[in-house]
Amino acid sequence: EELANSKARTAAAEKREQAAQEKEGDAKARENSAVEREAAAKEREREASEMLEGAERERIEAQAAREEAKAQMEKAADAEVAAKYKEAAAAEELANSKARTAAALKREQEAGEREKE
């Protein structure tokens, strides 16, 4: 009877130990799973951060390109205005030259007519 009781106690102790080991294994598995989930979350966070940095870099580059295009557009407009000014100045100079030539011709004609008289 004593032997039977001792065997029963030993069996019960072994069962408790096995249950405790199973619980410990489950706890470790949950911990490992949590560690894996945390690592995956950190990886997603890192990827999102890289995407955000990339998007911010692209935004800055696009803004710089827009500003450069605007500056070039303004330079082109300034160049167009300058070309129109030069064209107008050349036209004015031509008109003045024609007027001087016409005036000189008129003076020559008047001088020729006076000589005839």
C-alpha positions in Angstrom: 0.0 0.0 0.0 2.8 2.4 0.9 4.5 1.5 -2.4 1.3 2.1 -4.3 0.9 5.5 -2.6 4.5 6.4 -3.3 4.1 5.5 -6.9 0.8 7.5 -7.1 2.5 10.5 -5.6 5.5 10.1 -8.0 3.1 9.8 -10.9 1.2 12.9 -9.8 4.5 14.8 -9.3 5.6 13.8 -12.8 2.3 14.9 -14.2 2.6 18.3 -12.5 6.2 18.6 -13.7 5.1 17.7 -17.2 2.2 20.2 -17.1 4.6 22.9 -15.8 7.1 22.1 -18.6 4.2 22.3 -21.1 3.1 25.7 -19.7 6.7 26.9 -19.8 7.0 25.7 -23.4 3.7 27.5 -24.2 5.0 30.7 -22.5 8.2 30.5 -24.4 6.4 30.0 -27.7 4.2 33.0 -26.9 7.3 35.0 -26.0 9.0 34.0 -29.2 5.8 34.8 -31.2 5.7 38.2 -29.5 9.4 38.8 -30.3 8.8 37.9 -33.9 5.7 40.2 -34.1 7.7 43.0 -32.6 10.6 42.4 -35.0 8.1 42.4 -37.9 6.5 45.6 -36.6 9.9 47.3 -36.3 10.7 46.2 -39.9 7.4 47.7 -41.2 8.1 50.8 -39.2 11.6 51.0 -40.8 10.2 50.5 -44.3 7.5 53.1 -43.7 10.2 55.5 -42.4 12.3 54.9 -45.6 9.2 55.4 -47.8 8.5 58.7 -46.0 12.1 59.8 -46.3 12.0 58.9 -50.0 8.7 60.7 -50.5 10.0 63.8 -48.7 13.2 63.7 -50.8 11.1 63.5 -54.0 8.9 66.4 -52.8 12.0 68.5 -52.2 13.4 67.6 -55.6 10.1 68.3 -57.3 9.9 71.7 -55.6 13.4 72.5 -56.6 12.7 71.5 -60.2 9.5 73.7 -60.2 11.5 76.6 -58.9 14.2 76.1 -61.5 11.6 75.9 -64.2 10.0 79.1 -62.9 13.3 80.9 -62.9 14.0 79.7 -66.5 10.6 80.8 -67.5 11.3 84.3 -66.0 14.7 84.4 -67.7 13.0 83.4 -71.0 10.4 86.1 -70.5 13.1 88.6 -69.7 15.1 87.6 -72.8 11.9 87.9 -74.9 11.4 91.4 -73.5 15.0 92.3 -74.1 14.8 91.0 -77.7 11.6 93.1 -78.3 13.4 96.1 -76.9 16.4 95.6 -79.1 14.1 95.1 -82.1 12.3 98.3 -81.3 15.5 100.2 -80.8 16.8 98.9 -84.1 13.6 99.9 -85.8 13.8 103.4 -84.2 17.5 103.7 -85.3 16.5 102.7 -88.9 13.6 105.2 -88.9 16.0 107.9 -87.7 18.5 107.0 -90.3 15.9 107.1 -93.0 14.7 110.5 -91.7 18.3 111.8 -91.8 18.7 110.4 -95.3 15.4 112.0 -96.5 16.4 115.3 -94.9 19.8 115.2 -96.5 18.2 114.4 -99.9 15.7 117.3 -99.4 18.5 119.7 -98.6 20.4 118.5 -101.7 17.4 119.0 -103.9 16.8 122.5 -102.4 20.4 123.3 -103.0 20.2 122.0 -106.5 17.1 124.1 -107.2 18.8 127.2 -105.8 21.7 126.7 -108.0 19.4 126.4 -111.0 17.8 129.7 -110.1 
